[in-house]
Amino acid sequence: MKTLFLAKVLLLLPSLLFVSLVFMIVLGIISSIFGFGDEFYYGPFCLMCKIILGLTAVTFFFLILPDIKMIFNIHKNVTSKEE
């Protein structure tokens, strides 16, 4: 159970960040080919990169959320032992 969580953190997080980085690089290359200037890179490009990284973080959180719930499994309907 915890090994699956560690595997997701050690394998899934770097791969998601790598895909996001490659997507941002391709976006930067395409915008450079079309001749966008410095004001594009300081404005909309920066905003798009923040949105991409934010979506990556949200995606990763929702992918590991079931594992976090299994680690901190709280049974609400469990009766306590009376001795």
C-alpha positions in Angstrom: 0.0 0.0 0.0 2.7 2.5 1.0 5.0 1.1 -1.8 2.4 2.1 -4.4 2.2 5.6 -2.9 6.0 5.8 -3.0 6.1 4.5 -6.6 3.6 7.2 -7.6 5.6 9.9 -5.9 8.9 8.7 -7.3 7.8 7.8 -10.8 4.6 9.6 -11.6 5.6 13.1 -10.3 8.8 13.4 -12.3 7.1 12.0 -15.4 4.2 14.6 -15.1 6.7 17.4 -14.6 8.8 16.2 -17.6 5.7 16.2 -19.8 4.7 19.7 -18.6 8.2 20.9 -19.3 8.3 19.5 -22.8 4.9 21.0 -23.5 6.2 24.5 -22.3 9.3 24.1 -24.4 7.3 23.3 -27.5 5.0 26.2 -26.8 8.0 28.5 -26.5 9.5 27.2 -29.7 6.3 27.7 -31.6 5.9 31.2 -30.2 9.5 32.0 -31.2 8.9 30.7 -34.7 5.9 33.0 -35.1 8.0 36.0 -33.9 6.4 36.9 -30.6 8.4 39.5 -28.7 9.5 40.0 -25.1 6.1 41.3 -24.1 4.6 37.9 -25.0 7.1 36.0 -22.9 6.6 38.2 -19.9 2.8 38.2 -20.1 0.7 35.4 -21.7 3.5 32.8 -21.9 4.3 33.1 -18.2 0.6 32.9 -17.4 0.2 29.8 -19.6 3.2 28.1 -17.9 1.7 28.8 -14.5 -1.6 27.3 -15.6 0.1 24.2 -17.0 2.1 23.7 -13.8 -1.0 24.3 -11.7 -3.0 21.7 -13.6 -0.1 19.3 -13.2 -0.1 19.8 -9.5 -3.9 19.3 -9.3 -3.7 16.2 -11.5 -1.0 14.7 -9.3 -2.9 15.5 -6.1 -6.0 13.7 -7.4 -4.0 10.7 -8.6 -2.5 10.2 -5.1 -5.6 11.1 -3.1 -6.9 7.5 -2.9 -3.5 6.3 -1.6 -3.5 9.0 1.0 -7.0 8.0 2.1 -5.9 4.4 2.3 -2.9 5.3 4.5 -5.0 7.4 6.9 -8.0 5.1 6.8 -10.4 6.3 9.4 -13.4 4.0 10.2 -16.3 6.1 11.4 -18.6 3.2 12.3 -16.1 1.1 14.3 -17.1 0.3 17.9 -14.5 0.7 20.5 -13.3 -2.2 22.7 -14.7 -2.1 26.2 -12.7 -4.0 28.8 
